[in-house]
Amino acid sequence: MHVRRWAELSSRQQTAVLIAASVQLSLAATAYADLVTRPADQVNGPRGRWALAIAVSFVGPLAWFRWGHRAPGR
């Protein structure tokens, strides 16, 4: 299996990688900020586990927004 270097990618592929990375970093930063600022009674489970889960590609931040927190007043 040949690992392609950045220079070997077409400009379209490079753009796709940069967009995907930007989306991933934005999702993770937003999820981490929400995790840190949310009161403990609104977090489903241990914060440490959610912090680790958020680090997992696109899946972690999306899981946080879906299952990781409760709305205020619930």
Long-range contacts (C-beta under 8 A, 24 or more apart in sequence): 23-58, 24-57, 24-58, 24-61, 27-58, 27-61, 27-62, 28-54, 28-55, 28-60, 28-61, 30-61, 31-60, 31-61, 31-64, 31-65, 31-68, 34-64, 34-65, 34-69, 35-64, 35-68, 35-69, 38-69, 41-70, 42-69, 42-70, 42-71, 42-72, 42-74, 43-68, 43-69, 43-70, 44-68, 44-69, 44-70
